[in-house]
Amino acid sequence: MSPFDNVFEQFAALLLLAAVVGAIATRLKQPLVVAFIVVGILAGPAVLGWVHSSEPLELLAEIGIALLLFVVGLKLDLHLIRTMGPVALATGLGQVLFTSVVGFFLALVLGMHWLPALYVAVALTFSSTIIIVKLLSDKREVDALHGRIALGFLIVQDLVVVLVMIGLSAFAVGGAADNLGAEMGMVAVKGALLLVFVGVLIRWVLPRVLPHLARSQELLVLAAVTFAVALAAAGEWMGFSREVGAFLAGVALASTPFREAIGSRLVSLRDFLLLFFFILLGAELDMATLGAHVGPAIVLSAFVLIGNPLIVMVIMGAMGYRRRTGFLAGLTVAQISEFSLILVALGLTLGHIDPDTVGLVTLVGLITIGLSTYMILYSHPLYERLAPWLRVFERKVPYREQGKDTTAPTDVVDVIVFGLGRYGGRLASELQARGLRVLGVDFDPQAVQEWNAQGQTARYGDAEDPEFPATLPLGSARWVVSTLPDRDVNLALLDSLRSHGFPGRLGVAAHGEAAAEALRLAGADRVFMPYRDAAERAAAELANHATPSLARP
């Protein structure tokens, strides 16, 4: 029995507990998903007894899941998949196939029945797009080559999980009927009708209605949530799951010019409502039997933490990418996702699996999400330690990352600029305009190709690769300038340049006084602070053009 007199008091206590545990998790650099599951365990019958069966909590959790799928559909970036080409599809589908097949047989070896084993295997294949995007954004690696590849195959995974949910819903409907073929055919017809309905909305209805709703941002968000929940309910009524209907609602709005405005405003609401799903998930764990799952959970977690990155590295290495790119991208699949937990929760609802299987997958989620977070945060030092043993995952000529080099080591240049982003690209262009011979270096093959297409000299290169400076025309260069924002990368570059006997001067960019001082101590001749320098220049220009009033005697 709940110790609270009403639901409001229960909500207040849960939110307070979630805030405290969430603050601790943030301090430990852990995703809030882990914190919220822990809150559910603490608030559940096994500890505090705050949460039992609660219809308000379940309703909020269901709306949160619907919004999660809605936002996934809304932000579905097919352009990213197209631009990343075969690597996103090959890596995404290859990893899903490898993990599901090997995971299935591994679950059978652990003594599971074939249907729970199938659920566990499929749950192990999906990685958390939300967590990965947050970690890569914090490290400023979303636009790096490995970051874009990772986002590409994570989108492929999101599409696969939606297809799996559609299949499970259809199987559940058809499996309960006497005439399986006829019922499955009816589900297919309903699915076609649902797609036609969404197509009509995209083509004729939404373009005319949304501009009127967008006159009020509050009304636009309300309409979007209403549309998501309504289509989720329609999907369930037609024999599919709510998640499928919500996903299609997001896809319908993704083609409109209002997708970013809607998505940015719904992310916080989605995260808040998902809090209750993870709390209920943690509260429903049977702590009495959870100890029996520790052994299998460790085995399956080791498979996810090691096996998933390895298969990504194998595929990317075979496709001609460097081992470093494969390693950094592979770490992003070293955990299971919130979709894995939603999938097993759906299986429990359909009666395909029991609570013990849900508890096992949840435990694997806690282990893999917790450990992989640190693996991604410290991916670069981890790579440095493992690099000698990773050569097997790289071809002798990693042609995918070799941009069109227009220089040879003996060519004569005046300045070498690492990083061709907004700051570095503008710096290189200004130097060339002043008559200097500039060689640009970037870790992004697409940036290198675009730079070369403009008739400027650039080549692909990894600033953290200690062997790369030997391929540069260091003998003629008077300056090597790094515009990269990462202090550790710049320190590694300074060290490798000095070890290769570079006789010229070194300039690096920094985004703080502490980083600037560390780079000066490491031997940088000039430290550029883009924001401070730009502010000082703007202030000087404003001061020169200002007309102060003359003081009267």
N, C-alpha and C positions, 0 to 999 in steps of 0.2 A: 504494500500500500504506500502511495506517495505521501511524504511528510508535509506537502503543501496543501493549503486550503483551496486554492484555485489554480487555473492554468497560468494566469498572469504571474503569480509568484514563482511557479516552476520555470517559466521563460526567463524571468529576471535572474534567478539563480544559475541557470544554464549559461546565459550570456556572460555573467560575471565570471564563472568558472572558465568559459571559453576564452575570455579576454586574458585571464591570468596565465593559463596554460599556453595560449598563443604567444604571449610576450616571452615566456621562457623558451618556447620553440624558436622564435625569431632570434633570440639571443644565441641559441645553439646553431643557428643557420639552417634550421629545418623547415620544410614546407608546412603550411598550416594544415594540410590534409592529415599529416601524422598527428598534429596537435589535436585536431577535432575528433579523431578516432580515439585518442587517449581520453579526451573529455567524455566520450560515450562510455568508455570502460569505467571511468571513475564515477560517472553519474548513474551507471546501470545497477542492476540488482545485486551484482557481486560486491560492490563497494558501498556507495552512498545510498543507493536505492531511490534515486530521484526520478528515474525514467523507467516506466514499465510500458505497457501498450498505451499509446497516446495518439488519438486521431488527429488533433491539431498539428502535432509534430510530423506525423506521416503525410498530411496534406501539404505542409510546407516543403517537406523533402521531395515529394512528387513534383511540385511546381518547380523546385530548384533543378531537378533532373531534366524536366522539359525545357527550361531556360538554357541549361548547359548545351543540350542538343540544338536548340534554336540558335545560340551564338556560334556553335561550330558550323552550322549551315550558313549563317550570315557572313562569317569570315572565311568561308571556304575559298582559298586562293588557287584556282586552277591555273592561273598565269604562272605561279611559282613552280608548279609541277611541269608546265610546258618549258619554262626557261631552264630548269635544271635537267630537262631532257630525260634520257634513259636511266640516269643514276637514281632518281627519286623512285621511279616505278620498280626498277630492278632491285634496289636495296630494300624498299618497303615491302614488296611482295615476297622477295626472297627471304627476308627475315621472318615474316609472318609464316611462310610455309615451313621453314626450318624449325622455328620454335614450336609451332603447333604439332608437327610430326614427331620430333624428338621428345617434346614435352609430354605427348600422349603416351608414348611407350615408357617414358620415365615414370609417369603416374601409374601405369599398369604394373610396373616393377615394384612400386611402393604399395601394391595391394589394392588399388582402387578398381571399382567396377567401370566398364567401358564408358558409360554415359557421364558420370562425374569426372572421369579421367579426361574426356573430351572437353568438358567445360573448363577444367583446370588448365589444360593445354592451350586452349584458345585465350583464356584470361592472361596467360603468361606472355602472349605476343604483343600486347598493346602497351605503349608507353605514354606518359602523361604530357600532352602538348602544353597544358597550362603551366606545369612545373618547369618544363624545359625552356619555354619562352621566357619565363621569369628569370631563370638562372642565366641564360644566354644574354638577356637584356642587362642584367646586373653586371655581367662581365664585358659588355659592349661587343659581343660576338655574334649578334643576330645577323649582321650583314657580312660576316666572314664567310669564306667558302664552305667550311664545315657546318656553320650555322645555317646557311641557306639549304644545304643538302639535307641536314637533319629536319628542318621544317618541312621540306618537300616530302620525305618519306613518313613523317608524322601525319601529314595530311592524308597520305595514302592509307595509313593505319586507321585514321578516323573514318574514311570511306568504307574500309573493310568491316569495321565494327558496326556501322549502320546496316550494311548488308547482312551481317550475322544476326542482328536483332530482327530484321525483316524475315529472315529464314526461320528463326526460332518462333516468331509469332505465327507464321504460316504453318509451321510444323505442329505447333500446339493446337491450332484450330483444326487442321486436317487430321491430326493423330487421334482426336477425340471422336471422329466421325466414323460411321460404319463404311461409307463409301469414300475412301481416302482420295482416290483420283478425282472424283467430282468435287469434293470439298476444296482440294488444292487448286483445281481449276477455277472455282468461284473466288478463291483468294486472289488468284492472278487477275481475274476480271476486275475485282474491286481495286486492286493495286493500279491497274491501267486507268480506271476511272478517276482515282485519286490524282494520278499524275496529269491526266487531262485537265482536271479541275484546277490544279496548281498552274498548269500552262496557260489556261484562260486568265487566271488572276495576273500572271506575269505580263501577258501580252496586252490585255485590254482594261483590266480593273485597276491594278495598283498604280500604273503611271498617271491615271486621272485622279485617283483619290488621295494619294500621299502628298502631293503638293499643297492641297488644302489643309490637311492635317499638320503639315510641317510648319504652318504659320505659328503654331504654338508647340514648343519643344516638349512641354509636359504632355500635351495631347498626343504627340507623335509617339512618345515612349509608351503611353497607356495603350494606344492602338496596337503597337508592336507586341506588347505583352498579351493583349487580348487575342490577337491573331495567332500567336504561338500556342497559347493554351487552348483556343478553339480548335485549331487544326490538330493538336495533340489529342483532344477528345474525339475528333472526327476519325483520326487514325485508329484509336482504340475501338470505336463503334464499328468500323469497317473490318475489324478482325486483326488489325496490326497493333503494335504497341504505341503508347503515347509518345515514346521517344522518336519513333519514325515520323509521326505527324509533325512534331515540333521541329525536327530536322528539315523536313520539306518546307515548313513555314520560313525557316531561316534562308533556305536556298531561294525561295520566291522573292524575298526582300534583298538578297545579295546582289541582284542585277539592277537595283535602284540606286540613285545618287545619295540616298539617305542611310546607306548601310553603316558607314563609319559613325555617323551621329547616333544612330540607334545602338550600335555595338558598344561604343564607349560609355554610354549611360546605363547599359544593362549589365556590364561586367560586375560592378559592385553588388547589384541586386542578386545576380546569379551566385556569387561567392557567399553572400549572406544566407541565402536559402539552402545552398548545398551544405552549409554548416549542420543543418538538422538531419540531412541524410547520413553524414558521417557520424554524428552523435548517435543516431538510432542504430547504425551499423555496429559501432563499438558497444552500445548497450546490449545488443542482442547476442554478443559473443558469450558462449558458455565457458566460463573460466574453469569449471570443473573438468571439462574434457579438452581444453585448449592445450594443456601440458602434453597430451598424447600427440599433438600435431607438431611439436617443436622439431622433432627429427625430420619428418618429411618437409616441413617448411624450410629448414636449413638447406636440405638437398635441392629443393626447387629454387630457393633464393640464389644459391651458388650457380645454378644453371642459368638463371636470368642475368646475374651480375657478370658472369664470365662468358657464357655461351652466346648471348645476344650481341655484345660488342664484337666477339670473334667473327661471327658470320657476316656482320657489316664490314669488318675489315677485309675478310676474304673476298666479298663481292666487289668492294670498292678497289681493292688492290688488283683484282683481275680486270677491272674496267680501266686501269691506268692511272689511279690516283695515288698520291704519296701516302706512306704509312702514317704520317702525322695527321693528315686530313682524315684518313679512315679511323684512326684511334680516337680523335676528338669527336667525330660524328658518332662513332660506335658507343661512346659512353652515354649518349643521350637515350639509348634504348636499354640501359642497365637497370630498369625498374619497371614495375607494372603501373597501370594508371587508374584513375578514378573510373574509367570505362570498364576496367576489369572487374571492379567491385560492383558497378551497376549491372554488368552482364551476369554475374553469379547471383545477384539479388533477383534479377529477372528469372533465372533458372529456378531459384527457390520458389518464386511465385507460381511458376508453371508446373511445379511439382517434379522437376527433372532431377534435382539434387536436394540434399538435406542440409540442415544448419551446420553440420560438421564441415562440409565442403566449403561453405561460405566462410567459416572461421579459419580454415586452412589458407584460403586465398587472401583473406584479410591480414593474416599473420605474415604471409609472403610480401604483401604490400607494405606493411610497416617496416620489414627488414630491408627490402630493396629500395624503397623510396628514401629511407633514412641513410643508408650507406652510399647510394649512388649520388646523393646530393653532395657529399664531400668529395666523391670521385670527380664530379664535374667542376666543383669549385676549385679544386687543386689539380685540374687536368694537365696543366703545363708542367709542373714539377713531376707529376706522375709519369708523364711521357718521357721526360729526360732520364728518369731512372730505368724505364723499360725499353727505350729506343734501340739499344743494341740487340735485343731479342725480337724486335718487330720487323727486321729486315725481310723476313720471309713473306710479309704481307705487301711487299712493294716490288713492282717490276723493275728490271734494270733501267728501263726508260719509262718513267711515269708520264706518258705523253699527254694525259688529260690536263695536267697542270703546267704544261710547257706552253706558255704563250708564244707568240711569234717574236722570238728574240731578234732584234735588229742590231745588236751589238755583239762583238766578240770580246774576250778578255783583254785583247791588245788594242781595242779602240780607244780613242782619246776623248775624254770628257772632263769637264771642269767641276761639276757638282753631281753627286748621286743622291737622289731623294727617295727615301723609303716611305711608302704610303701615298697613294694617289687619290685620297678622298677630297672633301671640300677644301680643307686647309692645305694639304700637301699638293693637290692638283693645281690650286691657284698659285702656290709658291713656285712650283716648277714652271708654270706658264709665264709668271713675271720674270723669273730668271732667264728664261729663253728670250723673252722680249728685250732683255737688256744685253743680249748678245752672248750669253754663256751657253756652253754645250752641256745639256742636262740629260742624265739617264734616270728614268723613273723605275721604281721597283715596287711591286705590290703582290700580296698573297692571294689576290682575287684574279683568276684568269680572265674573267669578263672585263674587269677594269683595265687589264693590260691590253686586251684586244681593242677596246674602245679608244684607249690612248694611242695605240699604234695606228688605228683607223684615221685619227686626226693628223697623221703625219709626224707624230712625236715619238721619241725613242723610249721604249719601256720593255721590261722583261719581268717574267714571273720570278718571285723569290720569297723565301721565308726568313724573316729577320731573326728568328730563333734558331735557325739551322746553323750550327757552328762551322759547317763546311762551305756554306754558300758564298761568303766573301771572297774565297779563292777564285770564283768565277767572274768577279767584277774587275773592271779596269782601275784598280786602286792606285797603280803607279802614276797615273796622270791626274787623278782627281785631287782637287785642292780642298774640297769639302765633302763630307758625307753627312747628310741631314736626315734625321728620323722624325717624322711628324706623327708617329704612332702614339696613342694615348696611354698605353700600358707601361708603367715604370719598369716592371720586371723584364718585359721584352726589350726595352731600350738598354737596360743594364746588360742583358745577354749580348745584344748587338755591339755595345761598346767593348765588351771583353773580347769578342771574336775578332773585331776589327784590329784591336791592339795586338792580339796574338798572331794575326797575319801580317804584322808589320806595316800597317797603314801609316804613311808619313804625314798625311794632311791633318786638317782640323775637323773636329766632330761637333755637330750641333744636334740637339734633341729637343723635343717638345715635352712640356710638363703641364699638369693641371692642378698644381698645388705647390706650396712652398716646401713641404716635406719632401715631395718627389723631386723637386728642383734641386734641393740641397744634396740629396742622395746621388743624383746624376752628376753634379759638380764634383763631389768627392770621388766618383768613379772615373773621372777624367774628361768629362764633357767640356769643350772649350767655350761653348755658347749654349745656354738654355733658353728656349723660347717658351713664353707663356701666352698662348694665343688670346685668351680672354682678357688678361690683364693688359697685354700690349695693345689690343684693339681698343680697350677702354681708355688707355692713356692717350692714344692717337686721336680718338674721338673727342676727348676732353680738351686736348690742345687745339684742335680745329675749331671747336665751339668757342673756346676762350679767345682765339684770334679774331673770330667774326663777331664777337659780342661787342656791344657799344655801351660801356658803363656810363652812368650819369656822372657829371662832373660835380665834385663836392664844392659847395660854396664856402668861402672863408668865414 
